[in-house]
Amino acid sequence: KVSLFVTCLVDQLFPQVGLSTVKVLRKCGVEVDFDPRQTCCGQPALNAGYWDEAVEVAQKFVDD
């Protein structure tokens, strides 16, 4: 069993990548868990230089 984290970039720009990943894992006999509460991890903000904002967004993942 695996937990799949789908980034917001995949979710918004390339959703077929996430869906295909699940298909491949299931075909290999892997049970896939996906938390529907997933959201942006803050990486785009961090990459753009918005460090404080990125930390605030990423903190949700640390707290859960």
Steps between C-alpha positions, in 0.01 A plus 500: 500500500626847411379852561515707185577872520395678183649846475285800411695535175403148397145556620455823305720452193550128444220308677550204265839443665336445839234273353756300304715461811207345685427267208861378483523447876172308509607287204811410703275389786557804719212636706495879454381737771430862409409763757243729334601782737827537312573847379797709398813424702645848449776413254386748228505782757840389628641483147370852434674637809197523729661305783275615784186422303638161396573406860146594597351278228740210566427509873163335430683183399715501811199548727289221344 
